[in-house]
């Protein structure tokens, strides 16, 4: 879906991913474009894992999630 408005919704959040084979990945103030006004933590976790093409993911923790209005950076 192409976004035509100048201001869209984005989610800003911190995350911690633990891999089932060891190790992990952390991010803070990470931003993703979203469709709609909100996204639940489970959907957000799925989105980030798929978007980053991560494998062997054990758990994903989402913290400090907030929705902001800002022009989307990535186009479909």
PEURJO-V263305 format. One record per residue. N is the residue number from 1. OMEGA is omega as a letter, one per 20 degrees, with the letter a starting at -180 (* if undefined). Layout:
# PEURJO-V263305
n=N omega=OMEGA
n=N omega=OMEGA
This chain:
# PEURJO-V263305
n=1 omega=r
n=2 omega=r
n=3 omega=a
n=4 omega=a
n=5 omega=a
n=6 omega=a
n=7 omega=a
n=8 omega=r
n=9 omega=r
n=10 omega=r
n=11 omega=r
n=12 omega=a
n=13 omega=r
n=14 omega=r
n=15 omega=r
n=16 omega=a
n=17 omega=r
n=18 omega=r
n=19 omega=a
n=20 omega=r
n=21 omega=r
n=22 omega=r
n=23 omega=a
n=24 omega=a
n=25 omega=r
n=26 omega=r
n=27 omega=r
n=28 omega=a
n=29 omega=r
n=30 omega=a
n=31 omega=r
n=32 omega=r
n=33 omega=r
n=34 omega=r
n=35 omega=r
n=36 omega=a
n=37 omega=a
n=38 omega=r
n=39 omega=a
n=40 omega=a
n=41 omega=a
n=42 omega=r
n=43 omega=r
n=44 omega=r
n=45 omega=r
n=46 omega=a
n=47 omega=a
n=48 omega=r
n=49 omega=r
n=50 omega=a
n=51 omega=r
n=52 omega=r
n=53 omega=a
n=54 omega=r
n=55 omega=r
n=56 omega=r
n=57 omega=r
n=58 omega=a
n=59 omega=r
n=60 omega=r
n=61 omega=r
n=62 omega=r
n=63 omega=r
n=64 omega=a
n=65 omega=r
n=66 omega=r
n=67 omega=r
n=68 omega=r
n=69 omega=a
n=70 omega=r
n=71 omega=r
n=72 omega=a
n=73 omega=a
n=74 omega=r
n=75 omega=r
n=76 omega=*
